């Protein structure tokens, strides 16, 4: 669904600026579209697609995420952002990385003459058709979560409307990503508890033991095998690891 569409049968909204009467409707549609996606990967892909549809001069879009201190390209509208982002990561410099570090918006108007990130700009200009870039920090009320990166093949492609609409879009995208991460964490926790409960039930029925005894067997197996408790339980559920009764002394399980 195009986020600029209104009700069925109505014409799509045009890309808006803060002075446009359609701005509120545009971003209400963007918000509804992002929140309707199921899972972090789906939200990331949708963010990249919607950015191209919503931000006036954006031809390509990529989303970089910070995970455990590492940065990766997590959602793209097409392959080109992956190529540009890979150069940034390899050279350790560029507007996307700077946006996350400096908590600001950075623009490249002409990749061929850019001097702030010389290694990145030289390679990106030689190896890709990208000539303009615009990077926004993605953040929630606690931390920076990544960067929204816009790309165009034209020189000086981005204007004030791209800065204004892109800034609002980045705020909506950050909210959607934070929400998706939280939901995914809750879902993973629920799935883990379900798998562990199922494995305990299978051990109780097979060995004629109590709930506490079954959990102790899982804990010991987790420590002995040096894998997460959930993974031990998953193997039991799938029939790939029966877990012998003769385990070493009870020790703390690997977290998870």
C-alpha positions as CSV (number, residue, x, y, z in Angstrom):
1,X,0.0,0.0,0.0
2,X,1.3,3.5,-0.9
3,X,1.4,5.5,2.3
4,X,0.2,8.5,0.3
5,X,-3.1,6.8,-0.5
6,X,-6.2,7.8,1.4
7,X,-9.5,5.9,1.3
8,X,-10.2,3.5,-1.6
9,X,-11.1,5.4,-4.7
10,X,-9.4,8.6,-3.5
11,X,-6.3,10.0,-5.3
12,X,-3.0,9.5,-3.5
13,X,-1.5,12.3,-1.4
14,X,1.4,14.1,-2.9
15,X,4.8,14.2,-1.1
16,X,4.3,16.9,1.5
17,X,6.2,19.7,3.1
18,X,5.5,21.0,6.6
19,X,3.3,23.8,5.0
20,X,1.2,21.3,3.0
21,X,-2.3,20.5,4.3
22,X,-1.7,16.8,3.5
23,X,1.3,16.4,5.9
24,X,-0.7,15.1,8.8
25,X,-2.6,12.6,6.6
26,X,0.6,11.5,4.9
27,X,2.4,10.6,8.1
28,X,-0.7,9.1,9.7
29,X,-0.8,6.8,6.7
30,X,2.9,6.1,7.1
31,X,2.4,5.3,10.8
32,X,-0.5,2.9,10.2
33,X,1.5,1.1,7.5
34,X,4.6,0.6,9.6
35,X,2.7,-0.5,12.7
36,X,0.8,-3.0,10.7
37,X,3.9,-4.9,9.8
38,X,4.7,-8.1,11.7
39,X,8.3,-8.5,12.8
40,X,11.5,-6.4,12.8
41,X,12.7,-7.5,9.3
42,X,9.3,-6.7,7.8
43,X,9.3,-3.2,9.4
44,X,12.9,-2.5,8.2
45,X,12.0,-3.5,4.6
46,X,8.8,-1.4,4.8
47,X,10.7,1.7,6.1
48,X,13.1,1.6,3.2
49,X,10.3,1.2,0.7
50,X,8.1,4.0,2.2
51,X,11.0,6.4,2.4
52,X,11.4,6.2,-1.4
53,X,7.7,6.7,-1.8
54,X,7.4,9.5,0.7
55,X,10.5,11.7,0.6
56,X,10.4,13.8,-2.5
57,X,13.9,13.3,-4.1
58,X,14.9,10.0,-2.5
59,X,15.6,7.3,-5.1
60,X,17.0,4.7,-2.8
61,X,17.0,4.1,0.9
62,X,18.8,2.0,3.4
63,X,18.5,1.6,7.2
64,X,21.6,0.9,9.3
65,X,21.2,-0.6,12.8
66,X,23.5,-0.6,15.8
67,X,23.5,-4.1,17.4
68,X,25.9,-4.9,20.2
69,X,28.3,-2.2,19.2
70,X,28.3,-3.3,15.6
71,X,26.7,-1.5,12.6
72,X,24.9,-3.4,9.8
73,X,22.6,-2.6,6.9
74,X,19.3,-4.1,7.9
75,X,16.7,-2.8,5.5
76,X,17.0,-1.6,1.9
77,X,14.8,-0.5,-0.9
78,X,17.1,-2.3,-3.4
79,X,20.7,-3.5,-3.7
80,X,22.4,-0.1,-4.2
81,X,22.3,1.0,-0.5
82,X,24.0,-2.2,0.4
83,X,26.9,-1.4,-1.9
84,X,27.3,2.2,-0.5
85,X,26.9,1.1,3.1
86,X,29.5,-1.6,2.7
87,X,32.0,1.0,1.6
88,X,31.2,3.1,4.7
89,X,31.7,0.1,7.0
90,X,35.0,-0.9,5.2
91,X,36.4,2.7,5.3
92,X,35.0,3.4,8.8
93,X,33.7,6.8,7.6
94,X,30.7,8.4,6.0
95,X,27.6,10.4,6.6
96,X,25.6,7.5,8.0
97,X,28.2,6.6,10.6
98,X,28.6,10.3,11.4
99,X,24.9,10.8,11.9
100,X,24.8,8.1,14.5
101,X,27.9,9.3,16.3
102,X,27.3,13.1,16.2
103,X,23.5,12.9,16.6
104,X,22.9,15.2,13.6
105,X,21.8,15.2,10.0
106,X,24.5,15.0,7.3
107,X,24.3,15.6,3.6
108,X,26.6,15.0,0.6
109,X,25.6,17.2,-2.3
110,X,28.4,16.0,-4.7
111,X,30.1,12.7,-4.0
112,X,32.9,13.5,-6.4
113,X,34.0,16.6,-4.5
114,X,33.2,15.6,-0.9
115,X,36.2,16.2,1.5
116,X,34.8,15.3,4.9
117,X,35.0,11.6,4.3
118,X,37.6,11.4,1.5
119,X,38.2,7.6,1.4
120,X,34.5,6.8,1.4
121,X,33.5,9.5,-1.1
122,X,36.3,8.5,-3.5
123,X,35.3,4.9,-3.5
124,X,31.5,5.5,-3.6
125,X,31.9,7.9,-6.5
126,X,34.1,5.4,-8.4
127,X,32.1,2.2,-7.6
128,X,28.5,3.3,-7.5
129,X,26.2,5.8,-9.3
130,X,25.3,7.6,-6.1
131,X,26.1,11.3,-6.2
132,X,23.9,12.7,-3.3
133,X,23.2,11.4,0.2
134,X,21.2,12.5,3.2
135,X,21.5,10.7,6.5
136,X,19.3,11.0,9.6
137,X,19.9,9.5,13.1
138,X,17.3,7.1,14.3
139,X,16.8,7.3,18.0
140,X,14.3,6.7,20.8
141,X,14.2,8.4,24.2
142,X,17.1,6.2,25.5
143,X,19.6,5.7,22.7
144,X,20.5,5.9,19.0
145,X,19.2,2.8,17.2
146,X,20.6,3.4,13.8
147,X,20.4,5.7,10.7
148,X,18.1,6.4,7.9
149,X,20.1,6.9,4.7
150,X,18.7,8.4,1.5
151,X,20.5,8.1,-1.9
152,X,20.1,9.8,-5.3
153,X,22.0,9.6,-8.5
154,X,21.6,13.3,-9.2
155,X,24.0,16.0,-8.0
156,X,22.6,18.2,-5.2
157,X,19.4,16.1,-5.3
158,X,18.1,16.9,-1.8
159,X,16.5,20.2,-0.9
160,X,14.8,21.7,2.1
161,X,11.7,19.7,1.7
162,X,13.7,16.5,1.8
163,X,15.3,17.6,5.1
164,X,12.0,18.5,6.6
165,X,9.9,15.5,5.4
166,X,12.9,13.2,6.0
167,X,13.3,14.4,9.6
168,X,9.7,13.7,10.4
169,X,9.8,10.3,8.6
170,X,12.9,9.3,10.6
171,X,11.1,10.0,13.8
172,X,8.2,7.7,12.8
173,X,10.6,5.1,11.5
174,X,12.5,5.1,14.8
175,X,9.3,4.6,16.8
176,X,8.2,1.7,14.5
177,X,11.7,0.0,14.8
178,X,11.8,0.4,18.6
179,X,8.3,-1.0,18.9
180,X,9.1,-4.0,16.6
181,X,12.2,-4.8,18.6
182,X,10.3,-4.8,21.9
183,X,7.5,-7.0,20.4
184,X,10.1,-9.4,18.9
185,X,11.8,-9.6,22.3
186,X,8.6,-10.4,24.1
187,X,7.7,-13.0,21.4
188,X,11.1,-14.6,21.7
189,X,10.7,-14.8,25.5
190,X,7.3,-16.4,25.2
191,X,8.4,-18.9,22.6
192,X,11.4,-19.8,24.8
193,X,9.2,-20.4,27.8
194,X,6.8,-22.5,25.7
195,X,9.6,-24.7,24.4
196,X,11.2,-25.2,27.8
197,X,7.8,-26.1,29.3
198,X,7.2,-28.6,26.6
199,X,10.6,-30.2,27.1
200,X,10.1,-30.4,30.8
201,X,6.7,-32.1,30.2
202,X,8.4,-34.7,27.9
203,X,11.1,-35.5,30.5
204,X,8.5,-35.8,33.3
205,X,6.4,-38.2,31.3
206,X,9.4,-40.3,30.1
207,X,11.4,-40.4,33.3
208,X,8.6,-40.2,35.9
209,X,10.1,-37.2,37.6
210,X,8.9,-33.9,39.0
211,X,8.8,-30.5,37.3
212,X,11.8,-29.4,39.4
213,X,13.8,-32.5,38.6
214,X,13.1,-32.1,34.9
215,X,14.2,-28.5,35.0
216,X,17.4,-29.5,36.8
217,X,18.2,-32.0,34.1
218,X,17.8,-29.2,31.5
219,X,20.0,-26.9,33.5
220,X,22.8,-29.4,33.8
221,X,22.6,-30.3,30.1
222,X,22.8,-26.6,29.2
223,X,26.0,-26.2,31.3
224,X,27.6,-29.4,30.1
225,X,26.9,-28.7,26.4
226,X,27.6,-24.9,26.8
227,X,24.4,-24.0,24.9
228,X,21.4,-22.0,25.9
229,X,18.7,-23.6,28.0
230,X,16.2,-22.9,25.2
231,X,18.3,-24.7,22.6
232,X,18.6,-27.8,24.9
233,X,14.8,-27.8,25.3
234,X,14.3,-27.4,21.5
235,X,16.5,-30.4,20.8
236,X,14.5,-32.5,23.2
237,X,11.2,-31.4,21.7
238,X,12.5,-32.2,18.2
239,X,13.8,-35.6,19.4
240,X,17.4,-34.8,18.6
241,X,18.8,-34.9,22.2
242,X,17.2,-37.2,24.8
243,X,19.5,-35.9,27.6
244,X,20.8,-38.8,29.8
245,X,19.9,-39.0,33.4
246,X,23.5,-39.3,34.6
247,X,24.4,-35.6,34.4
248,X,27.3,-33.8,36.2
249,X,26.5,-32.0,39.5
250,X,23.9,-29.2,39.2
251,X,25.5,-26.0,37.9
252,X,24.0,-22.7,36.6
253,X,22.7,-22.9,33.0
254,X,23.9,-20.7,30.2
255,X,21.6,-17.7,30.1
256,X,18.8,-17.8,27.6
